[in-house]
């Protein structure tokens, strides 16, 4: 679970978070999800592999506004040899209102940008976590 506060720069003239902010929030939640499990994303990149976002889907349910504290629950729902998929639930922390649900799909890429296999140790870790529940 990741907590973050909607910053003024992420809002429009009405004080509502811009849809583009959600992609960055999901990235923060994903990186923290890995860190909480003892696997820093920088370690994967040091091994020459990145998890490129190949698909992003967001279903907006309620407005997130400037200074709202948001809770993002992240779950790894699929892990394969060349990619993975995360699901997210974004709620307003103060009252539990569902702000959005989202999903990202990722393809493992090497430094050249070509699709590659996820390193065996990372693959085992991700497969063990897949479907293990939100946090």
N, C-alpha and C positions, 0 to 999 in steps of 0.2 A: 504494500500500500504506500502510495506517495501522496504527500500533501503539497499543494502549491497555491499561491495567491495570484489572482488575476491582476496583472500590472496595468497601469493606465495606458501605456504604449500599445497594449494588446486590444484596446477597445476602440469603438467608433464614436461618432458624435453623440450617440444616444447612451454611451457608457456600457454598451454590450460588447462582449468579447468577439472579435473578428474571427470568422471561420478559419482563417489561416493560422491562428494561434494554436489550434488544436493539434496540428501535426507536431509542433515543437513540444507541446505538453506530453504527447504520447511518447516521444523520444526520451524525454526526461524520465517518465515512468518506466520505460523499457530498460534504460541504462541502470536505474536504481533497482529494478527487479533483479537484474543480473548481479549487481553489487551486493544486495542483501543475501544472495546465495553464494557469495565468495568468489564470484567470477566477474572481474572487471572487463568491460568491453574493450578497454585499451589493451588488455592481454590478448584478446582475439585478433585485434588489428596488428599487434606486434608479431603475431604468427603469420601475418600476411593476408588475413581474411577479414572482409567486412560483410555485414548483413545489409545489403542494399534493399531499400523499400521498393517492392515491385507493385504493390497495391495498397491503397488506403481507402477505407470506407468509414464514414462517420454518420450516425443518425442523431440529429439534434432533437432534444426533447424539451429543454427549457433554457432560457437565457442565462449565461454566466456574465456577471457584471463586475465592473471595477471593484477591487478589494475583496471579492468573494474568496473564501478559502475553499479550495476544491480537493476532494479525495479521489484519487485514481487507483482503482483496483485493477491489477494486471494479471493475466493468466496466459501461460504458454499453452496453446491448444493443439499444436501439431509440431513435430520436429522430424525432419527427414535428413537424408545424407547431403542434400544441397540447399536446404532452406527450412523455414519455420513460419509459424503463424501465431500472432498474439491477439488476444481479445482484451478489451478494456471497458470499464464502467466508470464514468465520471459523475460524481455526486457533489452537491453543495454540502460541505461538511457541517454547516450549522443546522440543517434540517433534513438531510438525507435525500433531498430532491434529486431525481435523476436528471442530469444536465445533458448527457450524451452517452451513447454506447459506440464502440469503434472496433475496428479490426485492421491489423496490418499484416501483410505477407512480405516475406523477405527471401531474397536469393543470396546465397553465399557467393562472393566475388573475390578474386585475387586482385593484386595491385594493378594488373593490366585492365581490370574491368570485366574479365571473362568469368563465367560461372565456374565454380570449383566445388569440391567436396569440403564439408566442414571437417576440421581436424578431428581425429578419432576421440580425443579426450573431451573436446567440446561437444561432439556429437553424442557421446554417452551421457554427459551431463544434461544436455537439452532433452534427450529422449526420456531420461529419468524424471525430468520435471514436467514433461508434456501431460496436460490433463490433471496435474496434481492439485489444482485448486488455486483460487485467487489469493492475492495478498496486496 
